[in-house]
């Protein structure tokens, strides 16, 4: 796409200007390279195909406030939970609980708690309660469809090591 094509799409679609400003603002304030790559990739998709602008706007709202901690927890929860049997009849048994995430994430409990609440609030993690053997309601977390879309976008814009 040429510079002129981009300019024409921006002129014809004011919503794209708003999206561009949001990405530029996030770039100037967050310093979260991986999140910025995702936002820039979504913005590029919207500029190439303006019909995606509404979808990109919704996704950007969920992504703008993410930090590296959020991404690491999301990536962790996209893997099978520890000790989860593939043939387990209860699907919640395959979800991650906060204690497991804390043990595997590698950072302080406060950061894990903030990341989990932020991801669940953004619709990237499914936060359910599970009746455990001791009758305590334990929050369980699994990546949602939107969370998987974010992870897919991240894989596209993050260079392989």
DSSP file (Angstrom, degrees, kcal/mol; ACC not computed):
  #  RESIDUE AA STRUCTURE BP1 BP2  ACC     N-H-->O    O-->H-N    N-H-->O    O-->H-N    TCO  KAPPA ALPHA  PHI   PSI    X-CA   Y-CA   Z-CA
    1    1 A X              0   0    0      0, 0.0     2,-0.1     0, 0.0    47,-0.0   0.000 360.0 360.0 360.0 130.8    0.0    0.0    0.0
    2    2 A X     >  -     0   0    0      1,-0.1     4,-2.3     4,-0.0     5,-0.2  -0.305 360.0-109.4 -81.2 166.0    1.4    3.4   -1.0
    3    3 A X  H  > S+     0   0    0      1,-0.2     4,-2.6     2,-0.2     5,-0.2   0.881 121.6  53.4 -59.6 -38.7    1.7    6.5    1.1
    4    4 A X  H  > S+     0   0    0      2,-0.2     4,-2.5     1,-0.2    -1,-0.2   0.881 107.1  50.9 -65.6 -38.9   -1.0    8.0   -1.0
    5    5 A X  H  > S+     0   0    0      2,-0.2     4,-2.5     1,-0.2    -2,-0.2   0.912 111.1  48.2 -63.7 -42.9   -3.3    5.0   -0.5
    6    6 A X  H  X S+     0   0    0     -4,-2.3     4,-2.5     2,-0.2    -2,-0.2   0.938 112.2  49.3 -62.0 -46.5   -2.8    5.3    3.3
    7    7 A X  H  X S+     0   0    0     -4,-2.6     4,-2.5     1,-0.2    -2,-0.2   0.901 110.8  50.2 -60.5 -41.9   -3.5    9.0    3.2
    8    8 A X  H  X S+     0   0    0     -4,-2.5     4,-2.2     2,-0.2    -1,-0.2   0.916 110.7  48.8 -64.0 -43.4   -6.7    8.5    1.1
    9    9 A X  H  X S+     0   0    0     -4,-2.5     4,-1.2     1,-0.2     7,-0.2   0.901 112.5  48.4 -63.5 -40.2   -8.0    5.8    3.5
   10   10 A X  H  < S+     0   0    0     -4,-2.5     7,-0.3     1,-0.2    -2,-0.2   0.899 112.2  49.2 -66.4 -39.6   -7.3    8.1    6.5
   11   11 A X  H  < S+     0   0    0     -4,-2.5    -2,-0.2     1,-0.2     3,-0.2   0.874 114.8  44.4 -65.3 -37.5   -9.0   11.0    4.8
   12   12 A X  H  < S+     0   0    0     -4,-2.2     2,-0.4     1,-0.2    -1,-0.2   0.649 116.2  47.2 -82.9 -15.9  -12.1    9.0    3.9
   13   13 A X    >X  -     0   0    0     -4,-1.2     3,-1.7    -3,-0.2     4,-0.8  -0.801  58.4-175.9-132.4  90.1  -12.4    7.3    7.3
   14   14 A X  H >> S+     0   0    0     -2,-0.4     4,-1.6     1,-0.3     3,-0.5   0.794  83.9  67.2 -57.4 -28.6  -12.2    9.6   10.3
   15   15 A X  H 3> S+     0   0    0      1,-0.2     4,-2.2     2,-0.2    -1,-0.3   0.841  94.8  58.0 -60.9 -31.8  -12.4    6.6   12.6
   16   16 A X  H <> S+     0   0    0     -3,-1.7     4,-2.5     2,-0.2    -1,-0.2   0.842 101.6  54.5 -67.7 -32.5   -8.9    5.6   11.3
   17   17 A X  H <X S+     0   0    0     -4,-0.8     4,-2.5    -3,-0.5    -1,-0.2   0.909 107.7  49.9 -65.3 -40.6   -7.5    8.9   12.4
   18   18 A X  H  X S+     0   0    0     -4,-1.6     4,-2.2     2,-0.2    -2,-0.2   0.925 111.4  48.5 -62.3 -44.3   -8.8    8.2   15.9
   19   19 A X  H  X S+     0   0    0     -4,-2.2     4,-2.2     2,-0.2    -2,-0.2   0.911 110.6  51.3 -61.6 -42.4   -7.2    4.8   15.9
   20   20 A X  H  X S+     0   0    0     -4,-2.5     4,-2.5     1,-0.2    -2,-0.2   0.921 109.8  49.4 -61.2 -44.7   -3.9    6.2   14.7
   21   21 A X  H  X S+     0   0    0     -4,-2.5     4,-2.7     1,-0.2    -1,-0.2   0.890 109.2  52.7 -62.2 -39.2   -4.0    8.8   17.5
   22   22 A X  H  X S+     0   0    0     -4,-2.2     4,-2.6     2,-0.2    -1,-0.2   0.910 110.6  46.8 -64.2 -41.5   -4.6    6.1   20.0
   23   23 A X  H  X S+     0   0    0     -4,-2.2     4,-2.5     2,-0.2    -2,-0.2   0.922 113.6  48.4 -66.3 -42.9   -1.7    4.0   18.8
   24   24 A X  H  X S+     0   0    0     -4,-2.5     4,-1.9     2,-0.2    -2,-0.2   0.901 112.1  49.2 -64.2 -40.0    0.6    7.1   18.8
   25   25 A X  H  X S+     0   0    0     -4,-2.7     4,-1.3     2,-0.2     5,-0.2   0.939 112.1  48.1 -63.3 -46.4   -0.6    8.0   22.3
   26   26 A X  H  X>S+     0   0    0     -4,-2.6     4,-2.6     1,-0.2     5,-0.6   0.892 109.9  53.5 -61.3 -39.0    0.0    4.5   23.6
   27   27 A X  H  <5S+     0   0    0     -4,-2.5     4,-0.4     1,-0.2    -1,-0.2   0.881 111.5  45.4 -63.3 -37.7    3.5    4.5   21.9
   28   28 A X  H  <5S+     0   0    0     -4,-1.9    -1,-0.2    -5,-0.2    -2,-0.2   0.699 124.5  30.4 -78.9 -18.8    4.4    7.7   23.7
   29   29 A X  H  <5S+     0   0    0     -4,-1.3    -2,-0.2    -3,-0.3    -3,-0.2   0.671 115.9  45.7-115.5 -21.7    3.1    6.7   27.1
   30   30 A X  T  <5 -     0   0    0     -4,-2.6    -3,-0.2    -5,-0.2     3,-0.1   0.895  64.6-158.1 -98.5 -41.5    3.4    2.9   27.6
   31   31 A X      < +     0   0    0     -5,-0.6     2,-1.2    -4,-0.4    -4,-0.1   0.651  44.9 139.2  70.1  13.4    6.8    1.7   26.5
   32   32 A X     >  -     0   0    0     -6,-0.3     4,-2.8     1,-0.2     5,-0.2  -0.743  32.9-172.2 -93.4  91.8    5.3   -1.8   26.1
   33   33 A X  H  > S+     0   0    0     -2,-1.2     4,-2.2     1,-0.2    -1,-0.2   0.871  79.9  48.7 -56.1 -44.9    7.0   -2.9   22.8
   34   34 A X  H  > S+     0   0    0      1,-0.2     4,-1.7     2,-0.2    -1,-0.2   0.908 113.9  46.2 -66.1 -40.9    5.0   -6.1   22.4
   35   35 A X  H  > S+     0   0    0      1,-0.2     4,-2.8     2,-0.2    -1,-0.2   0.916 111.6  52.5 -65.7 -42.3    1.7   -4.4   23.0
   36   36 A X  H  X S+     0   0    0     -4,-2.8     4,-2.8     1,-0.2    -2,-0.2   0.870 106.1  53.9 -63.0 -36.1    2.6   -1.6   20.7
   37   37 A X  H  X S+     0   0    0     -4,-2.2     4,-2.2    -5,-0.2    -1,-0.2   0.906 110.3  47.2 -63.7 -40.2    3.5   -4.1   17.9
   38   38 A X  H  X S+     0   0    0     -4,-1.7     4,-2.7     2,-0.2     5,-0.2   0.948 113.0  48.0 -65.1 -47.9    0.1   -5.6   18.2
   39   39 A X  H  X S+     0   0    0     -4,-2.8     4,-2.6     1,-0.2    -2,-0.2   0.915 112.8  48.5 -59.4 -43.7   -1.7   -2.3   18.2
   40   40 A X  H  X S+     0   0    0     -4,-2.8     4,-2.6     2,-0.2    -1,-0.2   0.890 111.1  51.1 -64.4 -38.6    0.4   -1.2   15.2
   41   41 A X  H  X S+     0   0    0     -4,-2.2     4,-2.0     2,-0.2    -2,-0.2   0.915 111.5  46.6 -64.3 -42.8   -0.5   -4.4   13.4
   42   42 A X  H  X S+     0   0    0     -4,-2.7     4,-2.2     2,-0.2    -2,-0.2   0.903 112.1  51.2 -64.9 -40.7   -4.2   -4.0   14.1
   43   43 A X  H  X S+     0   0    0     -4,-2.6     4,-2.5    -5,-0.2    -2,-0.2   0.924 108.5  51.4 -61.8 -43.8   -4.0   -0.4   12.9
   44   44 A X  H  X S+     0   0    0     -4,-2.6     4,-2.4     1,-0.2    -1,-0.2   0.901 108.6  52.0 -60.6 -40.4   -2.3   -1.5    9.7
   45   45 A X  H  X S+     0   0    0     -4,-2.0     4,-2.4     1,-0.2    -1,-0.2   0.922 110.9  47.7 -59.3 -44.2   -5.1   -4.0    9.1
   46   46 A X  H  < S+     0   0    0     -4,-2.2     7,-0.2     2,-0.2     6,-0.2   0.867 111.1  50.0 -67.8 -36.4   -7.7   -1.3    9.6
   47   47 A X  H  < S+     0   0    0     -4,-2.5     3,-0.4     1,-0.2    -1,-0.2   0.905 114.4  44.7 -68.7 -39.7   -5.9    1.1    7.2
   48   48 A X  H  < S+     0   0    0     -4,-2.4     2,-0.4     1,-0.3    -2,-0.2   0.869 131.4  23.1 -68.4 -35.7   -5.6   -1.6    4.6
   49   49 A X    ><  -     0   0    0     -4,-2.4     3,-2.7    -5,-0.2    -1,-0.3  -0.765  69.9-171.4-134.7  86.0   -9.2   -2.7    5.1
   50   50 A X  G >  S+     0   0    0     -3,-0.4     3,-1.9    -2,-0.4     4,-0.2   0.697  79.4  74.8 -56.4 -21.4  -11.3    0.1    6.6
   51   51 A X  G 3  S+     0   0    0      1,-0.3     3,-0.4     2,-0.1    -1,-0.3   0.684  89.7  61.4 -64.6 -15.0  -14.3   -2.2    7.2
   52   52 A X  G <> S+     0   0    0     -3,-2.7     4,-2.8    -6,-0.2    -1,-0.3   0.447  73.7 101.1 -86.4  -1.0  -12.3   -3.7   10.1
   53   53 A X  H <> S+     0   0    0     -3,-1.9     4,-2.5    -7,-0.2    -1,-0.2   0.872  80.3  48.0 -57.0 -43.2  -12.2   -0.3   12.0
   54   54 A X  H  > S+     0   0    0     -3,-0.4     4,-2.1    -4,-0.2    -1,-0.2   0.926 113.7  47.4 -64.2 -43.6  -14.9   -1.2   14.5
   55   55 A X  H  > S+     0   0    0     -4,-0.3     4,-2.3     1,-0.2    -2,-0.2   0.919 113.3  48.1 -62.0 -44.7  -13.4   -4.6   15.3
   56   56 A X  H  X S+     0   0    0     -4,-2.8     4,-2.9     1,-0.2    -1,-0.2   0.886 108.1  55.4 -65.0 -39.0   -9.9   -3.0   15.7
   57   57 A X  H  X S+     0   0    0     -4,-2.5     4,-1.8    -5,-0.3    -1,-0.2   0.924 109.1  47.5 -59.3 -44.6  -11.4   -0.3   17.9
   58   58 A X  H  X S+     0   0    0     -4,-2.1     4,-1.0     1,-0.2    -2,-0.2   0.922 113.9  46.7 -63.3 -44.5  -12.9   -2.9   20.2
   59   59 A X  H  X S+     0   0    0     -4,-2.3     4,-1.2     1,-0.2     3,-0.5   0.896 108.9  54.6 -65.3 -39.8   -9.6   -4.9   20.3
   60   60 A X  H  X S+     0   0    0     -4,-2.9     4,-2.4     1,-0.2     3,-0.3   0.873 101.5  58.8 -63.8 -35.9   -7.5   -1.8   21.0
   61   61 A X  H  < S+     0   0    0     -4,-1.8     4,-0.3     1,-0.2    -1,-0.2   0.853 109.3  44.8 -60.3 -33.5   -9.7   -0.9   24.0
   62   62 A X  H  < S+     0   0    0     -4,-1.0    -1,-0.2    -3,-0.5    -2,-0.2   0.720 119.4  41.4 -80.1 -21.6   -8.7   -4.3   25.5
   63   63 A X  H >< S+     0   0    0     -4,-1.2     3,-2.0    -3,-0.3    -2,-0.2   0.735  88.0  83.0-101.4 -25.4   -5.1   -4.0   24.7
   64   64 A X  T 3< S+     0   0    0     -4,-2.4    -1,-0.1     1,-0.3    -3,-0.1   0.805  97.2  42.7 -56.5 -33.8   -4.0   -0.4   25.4
   65   65 A X  T 3  S+     0   0    0     -4,-0.3    -1,-0.3    53,-0.1     2,-0.1   0.353  87.0 119.4 -97.7   7.8   -3.5   -0.9   29.1
   66   66 A X    <   -     0   0    0     -3,-2.0     2,-0.2   -34,-0.1   -31,-0.1  -0.442  42.9-164.9 -74.7 146.1   -1.7   -4.3   28.9
   67   67 A X     >  -     0   0    0     -2,-0.1     4,-2.0   -32,-0.1     5,-0.2  -0.648  41.4 -91.9-116.1 178.1    1.8   -4.6   30.2
   68   68 A X  H  > S+     0   0    0      1,-0.2     4,-2.6    -2,-0.2     5,-0.2   0.847 126.3  58.3 -59.4 -34.0    4.5   -7.3   29.7
   69   69 A X  H  > S+     0   0    0      2,-0.2     4,-2.2     1,-0.2    -1,-0.2   0.913 104.4  50.2 -63.3 -42.2    3.1   -9.0   32.9
   70   70 A X  H  > S+     0   0    0      1,-0.2     4,-2.6     2,-0.2    -2,-0.2   0.937 111.7  48.0 -59.6 -46.3   -0.3   -9.3   31.3
   71   71 A X  H  X S+     0   0    0     -4,-2.0     4,-2.9     1,-0.2     5,-0.2   0.909 110.1  51.4 -64.3 -42.0    1.1  -10.8   28.2
   72   72 A X  H  X S+     0   0    0     -4,-2.6     4,-2.2     1,-0.2    -1,-0.2   0.900 112.3  46.3 -63.7 -39.6    3.2  -13.3   30.1
   73   73 A X  H  X S+     0   0    0     -4,-2.2     4,-2.7     2,-0.2    -2,-0.2   0.911 112.5  50.6 -68.3 -41.3    0.2  -14.5   32.1
   74   74 A X  H  X S+     0   0    0     -4,-2.6     4,-0.8     2,-0.2    -2,-0.2   0.926 111.6  47.8 -61.0 -45.2   -1.9  -14.7   29.0
   75   75 A X  H >< S+     0   0    0     -4,-2.9     3,-0.6     1,-0.2     4,-0.3   0.911 111.9  50.5 -61.9 -42.0    0.8  -16.8   27.3
   76   76 A X  H >< S+     0   0    0     -4,-2.2     3,-1.7     1,-0.2    -2,-0.2   0.927 108.5  51.2 -61.3 -45.9    1.1  -19.0   30.3
   77   77 A X  H 3< S+     0   0    0     -4,-2.7    66,-0.6     1,-0.3    -1,-0.2   0.632  98.1  67.8 -70.4 -12.4   -2.7  -19.6   30.5
   78   78 A X  T << S+     0   0    0     -4,-0.8    -1,-0.3    -3,-0.6     2,-0.2   0.556  92.3  74.6 -82.1  -6.8   -2.7  -20.6   26.8
   79   79 A X  S <  S-     0   0    0     -3,-1.7     3,-0.1    -4,-0.3     2,-0.0  -0.633 103.9 -80.2 -98.1 161.6   -0.7  -23.7   27.8
   80   80 A X        -     0   0    0     -2,-0.2    -1,-0.1     1,-0.1    15,-0.1  -0.352  52.6-107.7 -61.8 139.3   -2.2  -26.8   29.5
   81   81 A X    >   -     0   0    0     13,-0.9     3,-1.8     1,-0.1    -1,-0.1  -0.329  46.3 -87.3 -63.6 148.5   -2.6  -26.3   33.2
   82   82 A X  T 3  S+     0   0    0      1,-0.3    -1,-0.1    -3,-0.1     3,-0.1  -0.288 110.8   7.0 -58.3 140.9   -0.2  -28.3   35.3
   83   83 A X  T 3  S+     0   0    0      1,-0.2     2,-0.6    -3,-0.1    -1,-0.3   0.611  88.8 149.2  63.6  14.1   -1.3  -31.8   36.2
   84   84 A X    <   -     0   0    0     -3,-1.8     2,-0.3    10,-0.1    -1,-0.2  -0.694  41.6-139.7 -81.9 122.5   -4.4  -31.5   33.9
   85   85 A X    >   -     0   0    0     -2,-0.6     3,-1.7     1,-0.1     8,-0.0  -0.643   7.9-136.0 -80.9 135.6   -5.3  -34.8   32.4
   86   86 A X  T 3  S+     0   0    0     -2,-0.3    -1,-0.1     1,-0.3     8,-0.0   0.795 105.9  48.1 -61.1 -28.7   -6.4  -34.7   28.8
   87   87 A X  T 3  S+     0   0    0     -3,-0.0    -1,-0.3     2,-0.0     2,-0.2   0.228  77.3 138.2 -98.9  14.9   -9.3  -37.0   29.5
   88   88 A X    <   -     0   0    0     -3,-1.7     6,-0.1     1,-0.2     5,-0.0  -0.423  46.4-150.1 -61.8 125.6  -10.5  -35.1   32.6
   89   89 A X  S    S+     0   0    0     -2,-0.2     2,-0.8     1,-0.1    -1,-0.2   0.804  81.2  73.4 -70.8 -28.1  -14.4  -35.0   32.4
   90   90 A X    >   -     0   0    0      1,-0.2     3,-1.6     2,-0.0     4,-0.3  -0.774  70.0-158.5 -88.6 111.6  -14.6  -31.7   34.2
   91   91 A X  G >  S+     0   0    0     -2,-0.8     3,-1.6     1,-0.3     4,-0.3   0.802  89.0  65.7 -61.9 -27.2  -13.4  -28.9   31.8
   92   92 A X  G >  S+     0   0    0      1,-0.3     3,-1.4     2,-0.2    -1,-0.3   0.764  87.4  69.7 -65.4 -22.8  -12.6  -26.6   34.7
   93   93 A X  G <  S+     0   0    0     -3,-1.6    -1,-0.3     1,-0.3    -2,-0.2   0.715  94.8  55.7 -67.1 -18.4   -9.9  -29.0   35.8
   94   94 A X  G <  S+     0   0    0     -3,-1.6   -13,-0.9    -4,-0.3    -1,-0.3   0.534  90.6  96.3 -89.6  -7.2   -7.9  -27.9   32.7
   95   95 A X  S <  S-     0   0    0     -3,-1.4     2,-0.3    -4,-0.3    47,-0.2  -0.406  79.7-113.6 -77.2 158.1   -8.1  -24.3   33.7
   96   96 A X  E     -A  141   0A   0     45,-2.6    45,-3.6   -19,-0.1     2,-0.3  -0.700  25.6-148.6 -86.6 142.5   -5.3  -22.6   35.6
   97   97 A X  E  >  -A  140   0A   0     -2,-0.3     4,-2.3    43,-0.2     5,-0.2  -0.708  29.1-105.3-104.8 167.9   -5.8  -21.4   39.1
   98   98 A X  H  > S+     0   0    0     41,-0.7     4,-2.7    -2,-0.3     5,-0.2   0.866 118.7  54.2 -61.7 -38.0   -4.1  -18.4   40.7
   99   99 A X  H  > S+     0   0    0      2,-0.2     4,-2.2     1,-0.2    -1,-0.2   0.922 109.7  47.2 -63.1 -43.9   -1.8  -20.4   42.8
  100  100 A X  H  > S+     0   0    0      2,-0.2     4,-1.7     1,-0.2    -2,-0.2   0.911 112.5  49.8 -63.3 -42.1   -0.5  -22.4   39.7
  101  101 A X  H  X S+     0   0    0     -4,-2.3     4,-2.5     1,-0.2     5,-0.2   0.926 110.0  50.8 -63.3 -44.1   -0.1  -19.1   37.8
  102  102 A X  H  X S+     0   0    0     -4,-2.7     4,-0.9     1,-0.2     5,-0.3   0.901 110.1  50.4 -59.3 -42.1    1.9  -17.6   40.6
  103  103 A X  H  < S+     0   0    0     -4,-2.2    -1,-0.2     1,-0.2    -2,-0.2   0.820 121.6  32.6 -66.0 -31.4    4.1  -20.6   40.8
  104  104 A X  H  < S+     0   0    0     -4,-1.7    -2,-0.2    -3,-0.2    -1,-0.2   0.635 104.6  70.0-103.1 -16.7    4.9  -20.6   37.1
  105  105 A X  H  < S-     0   0    0     -4,-2.5    -3,-0.1    -5,-0.2    -2,-0.1   0.859  86.3-139.2 -75.3 -35.0    4.8  -16.9   36.2
  106  106 A X     <  +     0   0    0     -4,-0.9     2,-0.3     1,-0.3    -3,-0.1   0.712  63.9  90.9  85.3  19.7    8.0  -15.9   38.0
  107  107 A X  S    S-     0   0    0     -5,-0.3    -1,-0.3     1,-0.1    -2,-0.1  -0.933  82.2 -63.3-142.2 172.4    6.9  -12.6   39.5
  108  108 A X     >  -     0   0    0     -2,-0.3     4,-2.0     1,-0.1     3,-0.3   0.016  42.8-117.2 -56.6 153.7    5.3  -11.2   42.7
  109  109 A X  H  > S+     0   0    0      1,-0.2     4,-2.7     2,-0.2     5,-0.2   0.836 113.5  57.9 -61.2 -34.8    1.8  -12.2   43.7
  110  110 A X  H  > S+     0   0    0      1,-0.2     4,-2.4     2,-0.2    -1,-0.2   0.903 107.3  47.4 -63.6 -40.2    0.6   -8.6   43.4
  111  111 A X  H  > S+     0   0    0     -3,-0.3     4,-2.6     2,-0.2    -2,-0.2   0.886 111.5  50.5 -68.7 -38.1    1.6   -8.5   39.8
  112  112 A X  H  X S+     0   0    0     -4,-2.0     4,-2.9     2,-0.2     5,-0.2   0.937 111.4  48.7 -62.3 -46.2   -0.1  -11.8   39.1
  113  113 A X  H  X S+     0   0    0     -4,-2.7     4,-2.4     1,-0.2     5,-0.2   0.920 113.2  46.5 -61.3 -44.8   -3.3  -10.6   40.7
  114  114 A X  H  X S+     0   0    0     -4,-2.4     4,-2.5     2,-0.2    -1,-0.2   0.922 113.7  49.0 -63.1 -44.2   -3.3   -7.3   38.7
  115  115 A X  H  X S+     0   0    0     -4,-2.6     4,-2.7     2,-0.2     5,-0.2   0.926 111.9  48.4 -62.6 -45.2   -2.5   -9.2   35.5
  116  116 A X  H  X S+     0   0    0     -4,-2.9     4,-2.5     1,-0.2     5,-0.2   0.930 113.9  45.7 -62.2 -45.7   -5.3  -11.7   36.1
  117  117 A X  H  X S+     0   0    0     -4,-2.4     4,-2.6    -5,-0.2    -1,-0.2   0.907 114.4  48.7 -65.9 -40.3   -7.9   -9.1   36.9
  118  118 A X  H  X S+     0   0    0     -4,-2.5     4,-1.7    -5,-0.2    -2,-0.2   0.917 113.3  46.3 -65.0 -43.0   -6.9   -6.9   34.0
  119  119 A X  H  <>S+     0   0    0     -4,-2.7     5,-2.6     2,-0.2     6,-1.3   0.900 114.8  46.7 -67.2 -40.9   -7.0   -9.8   31.5
  120  120 A X  H ><5S+     0   0    0     -4,-2.5     3,-1.1    -5,-0.2    -2,-0.2   0.915 113.0  50.0 -66.3 -42.0  -10.4  -11.1   32.8
  121  121 A X  H 3<5S+     0   0    0     -4,-2.6    -1,-0.2     1,-0.3    -2,-0.2   0.814 109.2  51.8 -65.5 -30.6  -11.8   -7.5   32.7
  122  122 A X  T 3<5S-     0   0    0     -4,-1.7    -1,-0.3    -5,-0.2    -2,-0.2   0.496 117.0-114.1 -83.3  -4.4  -10.5   -7.1   29.1
  123  123 A X  T < 5S+     0   0    0     -3,-1.1    24,-0.4    -4,-0.4    23,-0.3   0.659  88.2 113.5  81.6  15.2  -12.2  -10.3   28.1
  124  124 A X  S   <S+     0   0    0     -5,-2.6    20,-2.0    -6,-0.2     2,-0.4   0.695  74.9  41.4 -93.4 -21.2   -9.0  -12.1   27.3
  125  125 A X  E    S-B  143   0A   0     -6,-1.3     2,-0.6    18,-0.3    18,-0.2  -0.973  78.2-131.7-124.1 142.4   -9.3  -14.6   30.1
  126  126 A X  E     -B  142   0A   0     16,-4.1    16,-1.5    -2,-0.4     2,-0.7  -0.840  22.3-159.1 -89.6 122.7  -12.3  -16.5   31.3
  127  127 A X  E     +B  141   0A   0     -2,-0.6     2,-0.3    14,-0.2    14,-0.2  -0.907  21.6 164.8-109.1 107.7  -12.6  -16.2   35.0
  128  128 A X  E     -B  140   0A   0     12,-2.7    12,-3.4    -2,-0.7     2,-0.4  -0.810  33.9-122.3-121.3 161.8  -14.8  -19.0   36.5
  129  129 A X  E     -B  139   0A   0     -2,-0.3     2,-0.4    10,-0.2    10,-0.2  -0.829  23.7-161.7-102.4 144.9  -15.3  -20.3   40.0
  130  130 A X  E     -B  138   0A   0      8,-1.3     8,-1.8    -2,-0.4     2,-0.9  -0.989  19.1-131.9-130.2 125.0  -14.7  -24.0   40.7
  131  131 A X  E     -B  137   0A   0     -2,-0.4     6,-0.2     6,-0.2     2,-0.1  -0.662  34.5-163.2 -72.9 110.0  -16.0  -26.0   43.7
  132  132 A X    >   -     0   0    0      4,-1.3     3,-2.4    -2,-0.9    -1,-0.0  -0.350  37.0 -89.8 -88.8 175.8  -12.9  -27.7   44.9
  133  133 A X  T 3  S+     0   0    0      1,-0.3    -1,-0.1     2,-0.1    -2,-0.1   0.766 128.6  52.7 -57.8 -26.6  -12.8  -30.7   47.2
  134  134 A X  T 3  S-     0   0    0      2,-0.2    -1,-0.3     1,-0.0     3,-0.1   0.284 114.7-116.0 -96.0  13.1  -12.7  -28.5   50.2
  135  135 A X  S <  S+     0   0    0     -3,-2.4     2,-0.4     1,-0.2    -2,-0.1   0.630  70.3 136.6  66.2  17.2  -15.8  -26.5   49.0
  136  136 A X        -     0   0    0     -6,-0.0    -4,-1.3     1,-0.0     2,-0.7  -0.800  60.3-121.1 -92.3 134.7  -13.9  -23.3   48.6
  137  137 A X  E     - B   0 131A   0     -2,-0.4     2,-0.5    -6,-0.2    -6,-0.2  -0.665  33.8-168.9 -77.4 115.6  -14.7  -21.3   45.4
  138  138 A X  E     - B   0 130A   0     -8,-1.8    -8,-1.3    -2,-0.7     2,-0.1  -0.915  22.0-121.8-109.5 124.4  -11.4  -21.1   43.6
  139  139 A X  E     - B   0 129A   0     -2,-0.5   -41,-0.7   -10,-0.2     2,-0.4  -0.441  29.5-164.3 -64.5 136.4  -11.1  -18.7   40.6
  140  140 A X  E     -AB  97 128A   0    -12,-3.4   -12,-2.7   -43,-0.2     2,-0.4  -0.947   1.9-154.0-123.2 143.8  -10.0  -20.6   37.5
  141  141 A X  E     +AB  96 127A   0    -45,-3.6   -45,-2.6    -2,-0.4     2,-0.3  -0.956  17.7 166.3-127.9 136.5   -8.7  -19.0   34.3
  142  142 A X  E     - B   0 126A   0    -16,-1.5   -16,-4.1    -2,-0.4     2,-0.1  -0.991  42.5 -99.5-143.5 147.4   -8.6  -19.9   30.7
  143  143 A X  E     - B   0 125A   0    -66,-0.6   -18,-0.3    -2,-0.3   -19,-0.1  -0.434  38.8-142.1 -67.7 134.6   -7.8  -17.9   27.5
  144  144 A X     >  -     0   0    0    -20,-2.0     4,-2.4    -2,-0.1     5,-0.2  -0.273  30.3 -95.7 -85.8 177.0  -10.9  -16.7   25.7
  145  145 A X  H  > S+     0   0    0      2,-0.2     4,-2.1     1,-0.2     5,-0.1   0.919 129.2  48.7 -59.5 -43.6  -11.4  -16.5   21.9
  146  146 A X  H  > S+     0   0    0    -23,-0.3     4,-2.2     1,-0.2    -1,-0.2   0.897 109.1  53.1 -65.3 -38.1  -10.4  -12.9   22.0
  147  147 A X  H  > S+     0   0    0    -24,-0.4     4,-2.4     1,-0.2    -1,-0.2   0.899 108.8  49.6 -61.4 -40.5   -7.4  -13.8   24.1
  148  148 A X  H  X S+     0   0    0     -4,-2.4     4,-2.6     2,-0.2    -1,-0.2   0.870 108.0  53.9 -65.9 -36.4   -6.4  -16.3   21.5
  149  149 A X  H  X S+     0   0    0     -4,-2.1     4,-2.4     2,-0.2    -2,-0.2   0.902 109.4  48.4 -63.1 -40.2   -6.8  -13.7   18.8
  150  150 A X  H  X S+     0   0    0     -4,-2.2     4,-2.6     2,-0.2    -2,-0.2   0.925 111.6  49.0 -65.1 -44.3   -4.4  -11.4   20.7
  151  151 A X  H  X S+     0   0    0     -4,-2.4     4,-2.3     2,-0.2    -2,-0.2   0.901 110.8  50.7 -62.9 -40.1   -1.9  -14.2   21.1
  152  152 A X  H  X S+     0   0    0     -4,-2.6     4,-1.6     2,-0.2    -1,-0.2   0.924 111.5  48.0 -61.7 -43.7   -2.2  -15.0   17.4
  153  153 A X  H  X S+     0   0    0     -4,-2.4     4,-1.7     1,-0.2    -2,-0.2   0.896 109.9  52.9 -63.5 -39.5   -1.6  -11.3   16.6
  154  154 A X  H  X S+     0   0    0     -4,-2.6     4,-1.5     1,-0.2    -1,-0.2   0.906 106.9  51.6 -62.8 -41.7    1.4  -11.3   19.0
  155  155 A X  H  < S+     0   0    0     -4,-2.3    -1,-0.2     1,-0.2    -2,-0.2   0.850 108.9  52.4 -63.2 -33.7    2.9  -14.3   17.2
  156  156 A X  H  < S+     0   0    0     -4,-1.6    -1,-0.2     1,-0.2    -2,-0.2   0.853 117.6  35.4 -70.2 -34.9    2.6  -12.5   13.9
  157  157 A X  H  < S+     0   0    0     -4,-1.7     2,-0.6    -5,-0.1    -2,-0.2   0.532 101.0  83.4-101.0  -6.1    4.3   -9.3   15.0
  158  158 A X  S  < S-     0   0    0     -4,-1.5     3,-0.1    -5,-0.2  -124,-0.0  -0.868  80.3-125.1-101.1 122.3    6.9  -10.8   17.3
  159  159 A X        -     0   0    0     -2,-0.6     2,-0.1     1,-0.1    -2,-0.1  -0.336  30.6-107.3 -62.3 143.0   10.1  -12.0   15.7
  160  160 A X              0   0    0      1,-0.1    -1,-0.1    -5,-0.0    -5,-0.0  -0.440 360.0 360.0 -69.6 144.5   11.0  -15.6   16.5
  161  161 A X              0   0    0     -2,-0.1    -1,-0.1    -3,-0.1    -2,-0.1   0.483 360.0 360.0 -74.4 360.0   14.0  -16.1   18.8
